[in-house]
């Protein structure tokens, strides 16, 4: 996994496809595409962080009971910028306490270059 970007790296464009993904074009030229289920699993709020530390069956999303409609929990209802440092996502199930700061989002980039240690791009 690559190191988080320099504080100067900022999103130039954020495109939210509410039922599938979020795409970000970064100021250093990199482009990231995040599947919504991955972002929900990585929710940075205190409750979700604590839940991730608990053992659970493989593939189960944190904070969601096994009987919960996972599809609904991975649809973005709204997205709003928070200051100059992040984005708050309100999920269709009402969860909205996590603020995804830009350094976190960049560190979560799922592209081959970022996951394979191919540098900052």
C-alpha positions in Angstrom: 0.0 0.0 0.0 1.3 3.4 -0.9 1.8 6.2 1.6 -0.9 8.8 1.9 -0.4 11.7 -0.5 1.2 15.0 0.3 -1.3 17.4 2.0 -1.1 19.5 -1.3 -2.8 16.7 -3.3 -6.5 17.6 -3.5 -9.5 16.5 -5.5 -10.2 18.5 -8.6 -13.4 16.7 -9.4 -15.6 14.3 -7.5 -18.3 12.3 -9.3 -20.8 10.4 -7.2 -22.7 7.6 -8.9 -25.1 7.0 -6.0 -25.6 3.3 -6.6 -22.2 2.1 -7.7 -19.1 4.2 -7.2 -17.3 7.5 -6.5 -14.7 8.7 -8.9 -12.1 11.3 -8.0 -9.6 13.2 -10.2 -6.7 14.4 -8.0 -4.6 17.5 -8.5 -1.5 15.4 -9.2 -3.2 13.8 -12.2 -4.2 10.5 -10.6 -7.7 9.2 -11.0 -9.4 6.9 -8.4 -12.6 4.9 -8.7 -14.0 3.6 -5.4 -16.8 0.9 -5.3 -19.3 2.1 -2.7 -19.2 -1.2 -0.8 -15.5 -0.7 -0.2 -16.1 2.8 1.1 -18.8 1.6 3.4 -16.5 -1.1 4.8 -13.9 1.6 5.4 -16.2 4.1 7.1 -14.0 6.2 9.4 -16.5 6.9 12.1 -15.8 5.7 15.6 -18.6 3.2 15.6 -17.5 1.5 12.4 -13.9 1.5 13.4 -14.8 -0.3 16.7 -17.0 -2.8 14.7 -14.2 -3.6 12.3 -12.1 -4.7 15.3 -14.7 -7.3 16.2 -14.5 -10.8 14.6 -17.3 -11.5 12.1 -18.0 -13.9 9.2 -16.1 -13.1 6.0 -17.8 -10.5 3.7 -20.1 -9.1 6.3 -20.1 -5.3 6.4 -19.3 -3.7 9.8 -22.2 -2.3 11.8 -24.8 -4.2 9.8 -26.7 -7.2 11.1 -26.6 -10.3 8.8 -30.3 -9.8 8.0 -29.9 -6.2 6.9 -30.3 -5.2 3.2 -26.6 -4.7 2.3 -27.6 -3.2 -1.1 -29.4 -0.4 0.6 -26.4 0.2 3.0 -24.1 0.7 0.0 -26.2 3.4 -1.8 -25.2 7.0 -1.3 -28.2 9.2 -0.5 -26.2 12.4 -0.3 -22.6 13.5 -0.4 -21.3 16.9 0.9 -18.0 18.6 1.1 -16.7 19.1 4.7 -14.5 22.2 4.8 -11.5 21.8 2.6 -10.5 18.4 3.8 -13.1 15.8 3.2 -16.5 14.4 2.2 -19.4 13.2 4.3 -21.5 10.4 2.8 -25.0 9.8 3.9 -25.9 6.2 3.1 -29.4 5.1 2.1 -29.7 3.3 5.5 -29.2 6.6 7.3 -25.6 6.2 8.4 -23.8 9.5 8.0 -21.3 9.9 10.9 -18.1 9.2 8.9 -16.1 11.9 7.3 -13.8 10.6 4.6 -10.9 13.0 4.6 -8.9 13.3 1.4 -5.8 11.7 2.7 -7.9 8.6 3.7 -9.6 8.5 0.4 -6.3 8.7 -1.5 -4.8 5.9 0.7 -7.8 3.7 -0.1 -7.4 4.0 -3.9 -8.0 0.5 -5.2 -6.1 0.9 -8.5 -3.4 -1.4 -9.5 -0.6 1.2 -9.2 -1.6 2.2 -5.7 -2.2 -1.4 -4.4 0.8 -2.8 -6.2 3.3 -0.2 -4.9 3.6 1.4 -8.3 4.3 4.8 -6.7 2.0 7.8 -6.2 0.0 7.3 -9.3 
